[in-house]
Amino acid sequence: MVTVTVTAKFHNPSLTRRKEWQHATRLYRDTKQFCIDGWENGDFGKSVTTASIDNDLYSAIQNQAIREAKSDHNKDGEVQYRESQPFAVNNQNWELDTTENGTVVVGFPCISQWWYTPIVVYDDIADPVDRLVEGDAKKTRLQLYRRGDDWYCTFNIEYDTDLSGKTPIGVDIGERHILAATAYGEDESMLVSGGEAKYVRRKYRSLRDSLQQAGVLRARNRVGDKEQRRIKT
């Protein structure tokens, strides 16, 4: 069994689509934050369902947000999501297909409807995409995010292949070790510590909080100065 990660750029999505997707990233963040806050405050248990979520995201996306928030809470406890979050759906709630002219499109739910949008099929993802279109591979969850002005989707596919004469390598991403790679049949593994990444994340989270607090203080001081000038005049 081979697992391949596919990252593809959407081809010229309309302004309407981009606005809705951007709105979805904010709702996704709010859904995750709602769950974290509820667990921290004891408002509900970890068995929270979409019935408790009051926003316009499709339930499949809400469910994925709940799962991600639960995973984050189990690892990090109380979490504050300050930025929009890439939104995702599980493998059963999106599809990849081709149009009559051979264009590859990705279909997934969002807020107002399902969107079917073309993707750019680069040479390095052509083979796994073809396997998925032909039904020769299984897919995992789909995640959408923005990078600059462009929108991307990413997902994994799994398929069987002949590995005779080759050494399969398993790669896992974790918390204590951010990367672990093991060659099948070998006694040694390559481990990449996640300690530095955790330190950097904590450092910049603290710096971000300090800058935000300083910004609020400066804004209050500016308002106070203006009020004092008005009183003097």
Order of alpha helices (4+ residues) and beta strands (2+ residues): beta-alpha-alpha-beta-beta-beta-beta-alpha-beta-beta-beta-beta-beta-beta-alpha
